[in-house]
Amino acid sequence: MIDISNEDIFRDYLAERGLVRAGEELRVTEMKGGISCEVLLVETRQDAFVVKQALPKLRVKEDWFSDMTRLGIEQACLRYWDKVVPELVPRFRFYDGENYLYGMEAAPVGAPMWKSLLMKGSIDFSIGRQVAAALARVHDAAAADRDIWQTFADQKVFVELRINPYLRTVAERHPALKPLVEREVERLQGNRLTLVHGDYSPKNVLVAGERLYILDFEVAHIGDPSFDLAFLSNHFLLKAVKNRDWAPAYLALLVSSMRDYLKAIRFTDRHRLEEDTVRTLALLFLARVDGKSPAEYITEEEDKALIRALAYQILNDGLTRFDQVAVLAWHTLRAARSPKTDV
């Protein structure tokens, strides 16, 4: 397998594959932030594209390994999304299974991650609507398109990158939740309804003016759509904890985007899906402080304790709707902010 972090080797590789002309002036820039892949931006005078290569060991504190063939899943899923929502994904360029890498169109230089905008308090509900609508369209289309199911039937990467480091690690660190976690794992793996993105997160949405670029499909599999909804809504809940002044807007975004999705789908029962998602959301919320991939911006022990308490309360109270979660979160955050007085 070639080492694309070696620029001389990488430049020769690009020329040999005809992706650039031999001797052509180009710039190669490492794109920071990814934990599972080496990602390079290639710019020439006429073109710009991104090349991703899978890493066998993820860039996190704890040991976390994954099969590098997941790049084959990612490029296949990108191509499927391009069929369903071509206006919201980058164009596919090439795939090299032997070297575990592929290329795609680059977003315009400077296009920020949706995550970065949200963290700064730029909470644009139109982006939430587009992201929810895109997911609904793909879930509906894939549920009816059995021709693709074999391509995405293997859940190995989902287990390696989501089930084990998030949910089963929570069960190890919170033994009282182990029976519930095991039931949820069985449902998420056994309830094969549609094509699940598996990493549907604001960090994987680039915003270039009115144009969005939805990215990172390496965890794609045929499974239960509640995982995508819980994974996305979890990020709004986490940011409400981090930036409490903007908590009402984050929580409203959570409710509105989930409602937009549920109104749009046709392939499954909406009420059951919402109920399932809320349980998964609570566990993923907990996983971002006690799993193998803690949210890097949740650093205060007070915030971590609040997340643990809120996750348990969602589960113990048997909440089944997104608006219930939002109301509980808001009351919990307000109580945590209130100054204590001596009596």
C-alpha positions as CSV (number, residue, x, y, z in Angstrom):
1,M,0.0,0.0,0.0
2,I,1.4,3.4,-1.0
3,D,2.0,6.0,1.7
4,I,0.2,9.1,0.5
5,S,1.7,11.1,3.4
6,N,5.0,10.9,1.5
7,E,4.4,13.8,-1.0
8,D,6.9,12.6,-3.6
9,I,5.3,9.2,-3.7
10,F,1.8,10.7,-3.8
11,R,2.7,13.1,-6.7
12,D,4.1,10.2,-8.7
13,Y,0.9,8.1,-8.0
14,L,-1.4,10.9,-9.2
15,A,0.6,11.3,-12.4
16,E,0.7,7.5,-13.0
17,R,-3.1,7.3,-12.7
18,G,-3.6,10.3,-15.0
19,L,-5.2,12.4,-12.2
20,V,-2.6,15.1,-12.9
21,R,-0.2,15.7,-15.7
22,A,3.4,14.7,-15.2
23,G,5.3,17.7,-14.0
24,E,2.2,19.8,-13.6
25,E,2.3,22.4,-10.9
26,L,0.1,21.3,-8.0
27,R,-0.3,21.9,-4.3
28,V,-1.0,19.1,-1.8
29,T,-2.4,20.0,1.6
30,E,-3.2,17.7,4.5
31,M,-6.7,18.2,5.8
32,K,-6.8,18.0,9.6
33,G,-9.5,16.7,11.8
34,G,-10.2,13.2,10.6
35,I,-9.5,10.3,13.0
36,S,-10.1,7.4,10.6
37,C,-8.4,8.5,7.3
38,E,-5.5,10.3,5.8
39,V,-7.1,13.1,3.8
40,L,-5.3,15.3,1.3
41,L,-6.5,18.2,-0.8
42,V,-5.0,18.3,-4.3
43,E,-5.1,21.6,-6.2
44,T,-3.9,22.3,-9.7
45,R,-4.5,25.4,-11.8
46,Q,-7.7,23.9,-13.3
47,D,-8.9,21.4,-10.7
48,A,-9.3,20.5,-7.0
49,F,-10.1,17.2,-5.5
50,V,-9.7,15.3,-2.3
51,V,-8.0,11.9,-1.8
52,K,-8.8,9.8,1.3
53,Q,-6.9,6.7,2.5
54,A,-8.1,4.5,5.3
55,L,-6.0,4.2,8.5
56,P,-5.9,0.8,10.2
57,K,-5.7,2.4,13.7
58,L,-7.8,5.4,14.4
59,R,-6.3,8.6,15.8
60,V,-7.8,8.5,19.3
61,K,-6.3,8.0,22.8
62,E,-7.5,4.4,23.2
63,D,-6.7,1.4,20.9
64,W,-9.3,1.4,18.1
65,F,-8.8,-0.5,14.9
66,S,-11.0,-1.0,11.8
67,D,-10.9,-2.9,8.5
68,M,-9.4,-0.7,5.8
69,T,-11.8,-2.1,3.2
70,R,-14.4,0.3,4.6
71,L,-13.2,2.7,1.9
72,G,-14.9,0.5,-0.6
73,I,-18.1,0.9,1.3
74,E,-17.6,4.7,1.5
75,Q,-17.1,5.2,-2.2
76,A,-20.1,3.0,-3.1
77,C,-22.3,4.9,-0.7
78,L,-21.2,8.2,-2.0
79,R,-22.1,7.1,-5.5
80,Y,-25.5,6.0,-4.3
81,W,-26.2,9.3,-2.5
82,D,-25.1,11.0,-5.8
83,K,-28.0,9.2,-7.5
84,V,-30.6,10.3,-5.0
85,V,-29.4,13.7,-3.8
86,P,-26.7,14.8,-6.3
87,E,-27.0,18.4,-5.3
88,L,-25.8,17.6,-1.8
89,V,-22.7,15.4,-2.2
90,P,-19.3,15.8,-3.9
91,R,-18.8,14.1,-7.3
92,F,-17.0,10.8,-7.2
93,R,-13.6,10.7,-9.0
94,F,-11.9,7.4,-8.6
95,Y,-11.4,4.3,-6.4
96,D,-8.3,2.2,-5.8
97,G,-9.1,-0.8,-3.6
98,E,-5.6,-2.1,-3.7
99,N,-4.3,1.0,-1.9
100,Y,-7.5,1.6,0.2
101,L,-8.1,5.1,-1.2
102,Y,-10.5,7.1,-3.3
103,G,-10.9,10.6,-4.7
104,M,-13.8,13.0,-4.9
105,E,-14.6,16.6,-5.8
106,A,-13.4,19.2,-3.4
107,A,-15.7,21.7,-1.8
108,P,-14.8,25.3,-2.4
109,V,-11.8,26.5,-0.4
110,G,-12.8,27.9,2.9
111,A,-16.2,26.2,3.1
112,P,-16.7,25.7,6.9
113,M,-18.0,22.6,8.6
114,W,-21.6,23.0,9.8
115,K,-20.2,21.9,13.2
116,S,-17.9,25.0,13.3
117,L,-20.8,27.3,12.5
118,L,-23.0,25.7,15.2
119,M,-20.2,26.0,17.8
120,K,-20.0,29.8,17.0
121,G,-23.7,30.2,17.5
122,S,-24.7,30.4,13.8
123,I,-27.8,28.2,14.0
124,D,-29.3,28.2,10.6
125,F,-32.6,26.2,10.5
126,S,-32.5,26.0,6.7
127,I,-29.4,23.8,6.9
128,G,-31.2,21.6,9.3
129,R,-34.1,21.2,6.9
130,Q,-31.8,20.3,4.0
131,V,-29.9,17.8,6.0
132,A,-33.1,16.2,7.3
133,A,-34.7,16.1,3.9
134,A,-31.6,14.6,2.3
135,L,-31.5,11.8,4.9
136,A,-35.3,11.1,4.4
137,R,-34.9,10.9,0.7
138,V,-32.0,8.5,0.8
139,H,-33.7,6.3,3.5
140,D,-36.9,6.2,1.5
141,A,-35.2,5.4,-1.8
142,A,-32.9,2.8,-0.3
143,A,-35.6,1.0,1.6
144,A,-37.3,0.2,-1.8
145,D,-34.1,-0.4,-3.7
146,R,-33.1,-4.0,-2.9
147,D,-30.5,-4.0,-5.7
148,I,-28.1,-2.2,-3.4
149,W,-28.7,-4.2,-0.2
150,Q,-26.1,-6.8,-0.9
151,T,-23.4,-4.1,-1.4
152,F,-24.1,-2.8,2.1
153,A,-25.1,-6.0,3.9
154,D,-21.9,-6.3,5.9
155,Q,-22.1,-4.5,9.3
156,K,-18.5,-5.2,10.3
157,V,-17.4,-1.6,10.1
158,F,-20.5,-0.4,11.9
159,V,-19.7,-2.8,14.8
160,E,-16.0,-1.7,14.8
161,L,-16.6,2.0,14.6
162,R,-20.0,2.5,16.3
163,I,-21.4,-0.5,18.2
164,N,-18.3,-1.4,20.1
165,P,-16.6,1.9,20.9
166,Y,-19.8,3.8,21.6
167,L,-22.5,1.4,22.9
168,R,-20.6,-1.6,24.3
169,T,-18.1,0.7,25.9
170,V,-20.9,2.5,27.7
171,A,-22.2,-0.9,28.9
172,E,-18.7,-1.7,30.3
173,R,-18.5,1.6,32.1
174,H,-22.2,1.6,33.2
175,P,-23.0,-2.1,34.0
176,A,-26.5,-1.2,35.1
177,L,-27.2,-0.3,31.4
178,K,-25.8,-3.5,29.9
179,P,-29.2,-5.3,29.4
180,L,-30.6,-2.2,27.7
181,V,-27.5,-1.7,25.5
182,E,-27.6,-5.3,24.4
183,R,-31.3,-5.0,23.4
184,E,-30.5,-1.8,21.5
185,V,-27.5,-3.4,19.7
186,E,-29.7,-6.3,18.7
187,R,-32.3,-4.0,17.3
188,L,-29.8,-1.7,15.5
189,Q,-28.1,-4.7,13.8
190,G,-31.1,-6.9,13.3
191,N,-33.7,-4.4,12.1
192,R,-32.5,-4.1,8.5
193,L,-34.8,-1.4,7.0
194,T,-32.7,0.8,4.8
195,L,-29.2,2.3,4.0
196,V,-27.8,3.9,7.2
197,H,-25.1,6.5,6.8
198,G,-23.6,5.7,10.2
199,D,-21.8,9.1,10.7
200,Y,-24.5,11.6,10.0
201,S,-23.0,14.5,11.9
202,P,-22.5,18.3,11.5
203,K,-18.8,17.7,11.1
204,N,-19.6,15.8,7.9
205,V,-21.5,18.7,6.3
206,L,-19.6,21.5,4.6
207,V,-21.5,24.7,3.9
208,A,-20.5,26.6,0.8
209,G,-23.1,29.5,0.7
210,E,-26.4,27.9,-0.3
211,R,-24.7,24.6,-1.3
212,L,-24.1,21.8,1.1
213,Y,-21.6,18.9,0.8
214,I,-22.5,15.8,2.8
215,L,-19.5,13.6,3.4
216,D,-18.0,10.5,5.1
217,F,-19.9,7.3,4.3
218,E,-17.5,4.7,5.5
219,V,-19.9,3.3,8.2
220,A,-22.7,2.8,5.7
221,H,-24.7,-0.4,6.1
222,I,-28.2,-1.8,5.8
223,G,-29.7,-1.4,9.2
224,D,-32.0,0.6,11.5
225,P,-32.4,4.3,10.5
226,S,-32.8,5.4,14.2
227,F,-29.0,5.3,14.4
228,D,-28.7,8.1,11.9
229,L,-31.4,10.2,13.6
230,A,-29.9,9.7,17.1
231,F,-26.3,10.3,15.9
232,L,-27.3,13.7,14.3
233,S,-29.6,14.9,17.1
234,N,-27.0,14.0,19.7
235,H,-24.7,16.7,18.4
236,F,-27.4,19.4,18.9
237,L,-27.9,18.1,22.5
238,L,-24.2,18.2,23.2
239,K,-23.9,21.7,21.9
240,A,-26.8,22.8,24.1
241,V,-24.7,21.6,27.1
242,K,-21.5,23.3,25.9
243,N,-23.0,26.6,24.9
244,R,-25.9,27.1,27.3
245,D,-26.7,30.7,26.2
246,W,-27.7,29.2,22.8
247,A,-29.3,26.1,24.2
248,P,-32.9,27.0,23.3
249,A,-31.9,27.4,19.6
250,Y,-29.9,24.1,19.6
251,L,-32.9,22.3,21.1
252,A,-35.3,23.9,18.7
253,L,-33.1,22.8,15.9
254,L,-33.1,19.2,17.2
255,V,-36.9,19.1,17.3
256,S,-37.5,20.8,14.0
257,S,-35.0,18.8,12.0
258,M,-36.2,15.5,13.4
259,R,-39.8,16.5,12.7
260,D,-38.9,17.5,9.1
261,Y,-37.4,14.1,8.6
262,L,-40.4,12.2,10.1
263,K,-42.9,14.2,8.0
264,A,-41.0,13.3,4.8
265,I,-40.5,9.5,5.2
266,R,-42.9,6.8,4.0
267,F,-40.9,3.6,4.4
268,T,-41.6,2.8,8.1
269,D,-43.8,3.7,11.1
270,R,-42.8,7.2,12.3
271,H,-44.0,6.9,15.9
272,R,-42.1,3.7,16.4
273,L,-39.0,5.2,14.8
274,E,-39.1,8.3,17.0
275,E,-39.5,6.1,20.1
276,D,-36.5,3.9,19.1
277,T,-34.4,7.0,18.3
278,V,-34.9,8.6,21.7
279,R,-33.5,5.5,23.4
280,T,-30.5,5.4,21.1
281,L,-30.0,9.1,21.5
282,A,-29.7,8.8,25.3
283,L,-27.1,6.1,25.0
284,L,-25.1,8.0,22.3
285,F,-25.3,11.1,24.5
286,L,-23.7,9.1,27.3
287,A,-21.1,7.6,24.9
288,R,-19.7,11.0,24.1
289,V,-18.4,11.3,27.6
290,D,-17.9,7.6,28.5
291,G,-17.2,5.9,25.2
292,K,-14.0,5.6,23.2
293,S,-14.7,8.8,21.2
294,P,-15.6,11.5,23.8
295,A,-16.7,14.9,22.4
296,E,-13.6,17.0,22.4
297,Y,-15.4,20.1,23.5
298,I,-17.1,18.6,26.5
299,T,-14.2,19.2,29.0
300,E,-15.8,20.4,32.2
301,E,-16.6,17.8,34.8
302,E,-19.8,19.6,35.6
303,D,-20.9,19.2,32.0
304,K,-20.0,15.5,31.9
305,A,-22.0,14.9,35.1
306,L,-25.0,16.7,33.7
307,I,-24.8,14.6,30.5
308,R,-24.7,11.4,32.5
309,A,-27.7,12.5,34.7
310,L,-29.7,13.7,31.7
311,A,-29.1,10.5,29.7
312,Y,-30.2,8.4,32.6
313,Q,-33.3,10.5,33.2
314,I,-34.3,10.2,29.5
315,L,-34.1,6.4,29.9
316,N,-35.6,6.1,33.3
317,D,-38.5,8.4,32.5
318,G,-39.3,6.4,29.3
319,L,-39.3,9.4,27.0
320,T,-40.5,8.7,23.5
321,R,-40.6,12.0,21.7
322,F,-38.0,14.6,20.6
323,D,-40.0,17.5,22.1
324,Q,-40.0,15.7,25.5
325,V,-36.2,15.4,25.3
326,A,-35.8,19.1,24.5
327,V,-38.1,20.2,27.3
328,L,-36.3,18.0,29.8
329,A,-32.9,19.2,28.6
330,W,-33.9,22.8,28.9
331,H,-35.2,22.4,32.4
332,T,-32.1,20.5,33.4
333,L,-29.8,23.2,31.9
334,R,-31.7,26.0,33.5
335,A,-31.6,24.3,36.9
336,A,-27.8,23.8,36.5
337,R,-27.3,27.5,35.7
338,S,-29.3,28.8,38.6
339,P,-27.2,30.1,41.5
340,K,-27.4,28.2,44.7
341,T,-28.6,30.1,47.8
342,D,-28.0,29.3,51.4
343,V,-31.1,28.7,53.4
